Amino acid sequence: MDCICYYTYLHFGLWNAWIPSFGLVLIQFLFMAFFRDTAKRATDTSWYNKSDRRHAHLSFVWQAAILVLSLFVPLRLSKPFFFVGLVLFALALVGFLAAFICYWRTPLDKTVQGGVYKLSRNPMYFFFSVGMIATCIASASLWLLIVTALLIFETHHVILGEERYCAATYGEEYLNYKARTPRYFLFF
Protein backbone atom coordinates (compact mmCIF):
# COMPACT_ATOMS: atom_id res chain seq x y z
CA MET A 1 0.00 0.00 0.00
CA ASP A 2 2.83 2.39 0.82
CA CYS A 3 4.30 1.98 -2.67
CA ILE A 4 1.03 2.92 -4.38
CA CYS A 5 0.58 6.02 -2.21
CA TYR A 6 4.16 7.05 -2.85
CA TYR A 7 3.69 7.15 -6.61
CA THR A 8 0.33 8.91 -6.52
CA TYR A 9 1.05 11.38 -3.71
CA LEU A 10 -0.10 14.95 -4.47
CA HIS A 11 0.97 17.94 -2.41
CA PHE A 12 1.28 21.63 -3.30
CA GLY A 13 4.86 22.72 -2.74
CA LEU A 14 7.82 24.81 -3.77
CA TRP A 15 10.04 21.90 -4.93
CA ASN A 16 7.49 20.31 -7.21
CA ALA A 17 7.35 19.26 -10.84
CA TRP A 18 6.12 22.72 -11.82
CA ILE A 19 9.75 23.85 -12.03
CA PRO A 20 10.71 21.81 -15.11
CA SER A 21 7.17 21.81 -16.54
CA PHE A 22 6.76 25.56 -16.46
CA GLY A 23 10.38 25.95 -17.60
CA LEU A 24 9.67 24.16 -20.88
CA VAL A 25 6.53 26.20 -21.47
CA LEU A 26 8.34 29.43 -20.57
CA ILE A 27 10.93 28.73 -23.28
CA GLN A 28 8.10 28.50 -25.82
CA PHE A 29 6.60 31.82 -24.72
CA LEU A 30 9.97 33.59 -24.67
CA PHE A 31 10.70 32.31 -28.16
CA MET A 32 7.36 33.65 -29.40
CA ALA A 33 7.91 37.00 -27.69
CA PHE A 34 11.43 37.60 -29.01
CA PHE A 35 11.13 36.11 -32.49
CA ARG A 36 7.70 37.24 -33.63
CA ASP A 37 8.05 36.52 -37.38
CA THR A 38 9.28 33.01 -36.76
CA ALA A 39 6.64 32.52 -34.06
CA LYS A 40 3.93 33.46 -36.57
CA ARG A 41 5.06 30.60 -38.79
CA ALA A 42 5.12 28.22 -35.82
CA THR A 43 1.67 29.20 -34.57
CA ASP A 44 -0.17 29.58 -37.87
CA THR A 45 -3.18 27.29 -37.72
CA SER A 46 -5.14 28.73 -40.62
CA TRP A 47 -4.68 25.48 -42.52
CA TYR A 48 -6.14 23.23 -39.79
CA ASN A 49 -9.03 21.01 -40.75
CA LYS A 50 -11.63 19.92 -38.18
CA SER A 51 -9.56 16.96 -36.99
CA ASP A 52 -6.39 19.08 -36.68
CA ARG A 53 -8.28 21.64 -34.58
CA ARG A 54 -9.64 18.92 -32.29
CA HIS A 55 -6.20 17.37 -31.73
CA ALA A 56 -4.58 20.77 -31.19
CA HIS A 57 -7.29 21.70 -28.70
CA LEU A 58 -6.89 18.43 -26.80
CA SER A 59 -3.11 18.82 -26.87
CA PHE A 60 -3.53 22.26 -25.29
CA VAL A 61 -5.92 20.86 -22.66
CA TRP A 62 -3.45 18.11 -21.70
CA GLN A 63 -0.56 20.56 -21.58
CA ALA A 64 -2.58 22.84 -19.28
CA ALA A 65 -3.50 19.81 -17.15
CA ILE A 66 0.18 18.95 -16.83
CA LEU A 67 0.96 22.48 -15.67
CA VAL A 68 -1.79 22.42 -13.04
CA LEU A 69 -0.97 18.90 -11.90
CA SER A 70 2.74 19.69 -11.72
CA LEU A 71 1.98 22.22 -8.96
CA PHE A 72 0.95 19.29 -6.76
CA VAL A 73 3.53 16.67 -7.74
CA PRO A 74 6.63 16.72 -5.51
CA LEU A 75 10.04 16.10 -7.03
CA ARG A 76 11.70 13.15 -5.26
CA LEU A 77 14.93 15.04 -4.56
CA SER A 78 16.65 12.37 -2.46
CA LYS A 79 15.76 9.38 -4.63
CA PRO A 80 18.02 7.89 -7.35
CA PHE A 81 15.35 8.26 -10.04
CA PHE A 82 15.34 12.03 -9.41
CA PHE A 83 18.92 12.15 -10.70
CA VAL A 84 18.06 9.96 -13.68
CA GLY A 85 15.18 12.33 -14.47
CA LEU A 86 17.42 15.35 -13.94
CA VAL A 87 20.06 14.11 -16.41
CA LEU A 88 17.41 13.18 -18.97
CA PHE A 89 15.74 16.58 -18.50
CA ALA A 90 19.06 18.39 -19.03
CA LEU A 91 19.59 16.51 -22.30
CA ALA A 92 16.02 17.29 -23.39
CA LEU A 93 16.47 20.95 -22.50
CA VAL A 94 19.62 21.24 -24.64
CA GLY A 95 17.85 19.57 -27.58
CA PHE A 96 14.74 21.71 -27.08
CA LEU A 97 16.77 24.94 -27.15
CA ALA A 98 18.79 23.73 -30.15
CA ALA A 99 15.54 23.05 -32.02
CA PHE A 100 14.27 26.57 -31.37
CA ILE A 101 17.56 28.08 -32.53
CA CYS A 102 17.50 26.07 -35.78
CA TYR A 103 13.87 27.00 -36.37
CA TRP A 104 14.62 30.69 -35.79
CA ARG A 105 17.65 30.70 -38.11
CA THR A 106 15.83 29.10 -41.06
CA PRO A 107 14.34 31.50 -43.63
CA LEU A 108 10.56 31.61 -43.42
CA ASP A 109 10.10 30.24 -46.95
CA LYS A 110 12.30 27.16 -46.36
CA THR A 111 11.85 23.81 -44.67
CA VAL A 112 13.76 23.68 -41.38
CA GLN A 113 16.43 21.03 -41.96
CA GLY A 114 19.59 22.07 -40.08
CA GLY A 115 21.00 21.13 -36.70
CA VAL A 116 18.81 18.75 -34.71
CA TYR A 117 16.32 18.83 -37.59
CA LYS A 118 18.76 16.51 -39.38
CA LEU A 119 17.97 13.90 -36.72
CA SER A 120 14.24 14.54 -36.33
CA ARG A 121 11.54 16.30 -38.31
CA ASN A 122 9.91 17.29 -35.01
CA PRO A 123 12.64 17.94 -32.44
CA MET A 124 10.65 20.59 -30.53
CA TYR A 125 7.84 18.13 -29.88
CA PHE A 126 10.25 15.26 -29.29
CA PHE A 127 12.43 17.07 -26.76
CA PHE A 128 9.42 18.60 -25.00
CA SER A 129 8.00 15.08 -24.61
CA VAL A 130 11.34 13.74 -23.36
CA GLY A 131 11.54 16.64 -20.90
CA MET A 132 8.08 15.82 -19.58
CA ILE A 133 8.92 12.11 -19.30
CA ALA A 134 12.08 13.11 -17.40
CA THR A 135 9.89 15.17 -15.07
CA CYS A 136 7.69 12.11 -14.52
CA ILE A 137 10.79 10.09 -13.63
CA ALA A 138 12.17 12.80 -11.30
CA SER A 139 8.85 12.98 -9.48
CA ALA A 140 7.90 9.29 -9.74
CA SER A 141 4.37 10.43 -10.49
CA LEU A 142 1.98 8.01 -12.11
CA TRP A 143 -0.59 10.82 -12.47
CA LEU A 144 1.83 13.02 -14.34
CA LEU A 145 2.90 10.11 -16.54
CA ILE A 146 -0.71 9.36 -17.53
CA VAL A 147 -1.43 12.97 -18.50
CA THR A 148 1.92 13.22 -20.32
CA ALA A 149 1.06 10.08 -22.31
CA LEU A 150 -2.27 11.67 -23.31
CA LEU A 151 -0.43 14.82 -24.39
CA ILE A 152 2.04 12.81 -26.46
CA PHE A 153 -0.81 10.92 -28.14
CA GLU A 154 -2.60 14.13 -29.14
CA THR A 155 0.65 15.81 -30.19
CA HIS A 156 1.38 12.91 -32.54
CA HIS A 157 -1.87 13.69 -34.35
CA VAL A 158 -0.99 17.39 -34.50
CA ILE A 159 2.32 16.39 -36.08
CA LEU A 160 0.55 14.32 -38.74
CA GLY A 161 -1.47 17.39 -39.72
CA GLU A 162 1.64 19.58 -39.78
CA GLU A 163 3.42 17.10 -42.04
CA ARG A 164 0.48 17.21 -44.44
CA TYR A 165 0.66 21.02 -44.41
CA CYS A 166 4.44 21.07 -44.93
CA ALA A 167 4.17 18.72 -47.90
CA ALA A 168 1.56 20.99 -49.49
CA THR A 169 3.48 24.19 -48.68
CA TYR A 170 7.10 23.23 -49.35
CA GLY A 171 6.49 20.48 -51.92
CA GLU A 172 9.42 18.43 -53.19
CA GLU A 173 11.88 20.09 -50.79
CA TYR A 174 9.87 18.82 -47.79
CA LEU A 175 9.11 15.42 -49.32
CA ASN A 176 12.84 14.79 -49.89
CA TYR A 177 13.57 15.91 -46.32
CA LYS A 178 10.77 13.67 -45.02
CA ALA A 179 12.16 10.67 -46.92
CA ARG A 180 15.62 10.93 -45.32
CA THR A 181 14.76 12.18 -41.81
CA PRO A 182 12.82 10.27 -39.14
CA ARG A 183 9.67 11.81 -37.69
CA TYR A 184 10.93 11.62 -34.15
CA PHE A 185 14.55 11.04 -33.22
CA LEU A 186 16.95 8.80 -35.15
CA PHE A 187 14.13 6.29 -35.62
CA PHE A 188 10.33 6.12 -36.13
N, C-alpha and C positions, 0 to 999 in steps of 0.2 A: 504493500500500500504506500509506503514511504516513497518508493521509486516513482510511482505514478504521480503523486502530488508534486514531487520535485520537478518533473518535466512539464507540469501544467500550472505551476505556481504563478500567480499574477499579483504584482504589487507596484504601486506608483512609487517611483524613486529617481534620484539624481543619476545613479550609475546603471541606467537601463539601456535597453536596445535602441532607444530613440537616438542615441548619439550617432551610431553609424547609419541608421535609417534616414534620419533627417539630413545627415551629412551628404549622402548620395543625392537626395532631392535638392538640397541647397546648391550643389554643383550644377544641376540642370537649370535652376533659376538664375544663377549667376551667369551662366553661359548665355542664356536668352537675354539677360539685361545688358551684357557687354557687347554681344555680337548680334545685333538686331537683324541685319540682313540675312545672316546665316540661320538665325533662329526662325525667321519667317519661312525659310525652306523646310526646316525641320518640323515646324508645327502646322504647315499647310494641310488642311484636311478637306479642301474643296472637292477633291476627287473621290472621297469616301462614298461607297454605296451603303445600302441599309445594313448589311452584315458587318462591314468595316466600322460603321458608327456604333453598332451594338458592342462589338468586341473592344473598341477603344473606350467606350463608356464603362464597360465592365472592368477593363484594365485599370482605369482611373479609380473606380470604386475599390478594387482590391488594393491598389497602392495607398489610397487614403486609409483603408482599414489597417494596413500594415503600420502606417504612421501612428494611428491612434493606439493600436495594440502595443506597439513598441514602447509607449509611455509606461506600460504596466508590466513589461517583461524584463526582469533583472538580468544583467550580464553576470555570468558565473566566474567572477574575477579570479578566484583561487583554484579553479578546476583546470585540469590539463586541456580539456576541449576548448576552453576560452582562448588559450594560446594558439591552438590549431585554427580556430575561427579568426583570430587576430591576424595571423600570417596570411591566411587565405583572403581576408578582407583587404589587407595591404596590397596584395597582388592585384586584386580586383580594382582597387582604387587607382593604381598606376595605369592599368589597362583602360579604365573608364576615362581618365583624364587624357590619355593618349588618343583615344577615339574622338573626343571632343576637339582636340587640337587638329587632328587630321581633317575632321569635318569642316572646321573653321577655315583651314588653309586651302581647301579645294574650291576652285571657281564655281559659282552658282550654276553654271550651265553644264557642268561635268559630273560624271559619276565619281563618288568618293572611292578611291582605290588604293591610296597610299598608306604607309605605316601599318597599324594593326588591321586596317581594312584589307590587307593582303592575306591575312589569316582568317578573316571572318567578314561576311557581308553585313553583319549586324553586331559589331563589337560593343556599341553602347548598351544595347539590350542584354547582350551576353554578360558583360562585366557587371552591369547593375544586378542581374540575376545571381551571379556568383557572389557579389557583395552581400546580397540579402541572404543567400544560403549560408555564407560565412557568419552573418549575424545570428542566424538560427543555431549554428553550431556553438558560437560563443555564449549564447544564452541558454542553450539546451531546451529551447521552447518548442514543444509540439504544436502549440497554437500558432505560433509565428510561422512554422514550417508549412502548416496546412494552408494558411492564407498566402504565403509566398508561392506555393505550388499552384494555387488558383490564379495568381497574378501571372506566373510564367505561362500557364495554359492560354490565358487570354492574350498575352503579349505575342505568343506564337501566331495566333490568328491575325493580329495586327500586322505582324511581319509579312505574312502571306499576301495581305492586301497591298502593303508597301512595295513588295517585289513586283506585283502586277502593275502597279503605277510606274515604277522605275523602268520596267520593260517597255511600257507604252511611251514614256517620256524620253528616255535616253536611247532606246532602240538597240541597234547592234552592239554599241559600246557596252551597254549594261548586260546584254545577253552573253557576250564573250566573257565579261567579268564574272557573271553568274556561273558560267560553265567551268571556270578554273578555280573558283573560290568557294569554300564551304559556307553554308548559311550561318552556322554558329562558329565554332572555333576548332580549326584544324580537321574537323570531321563533321558529320551530319550534313 
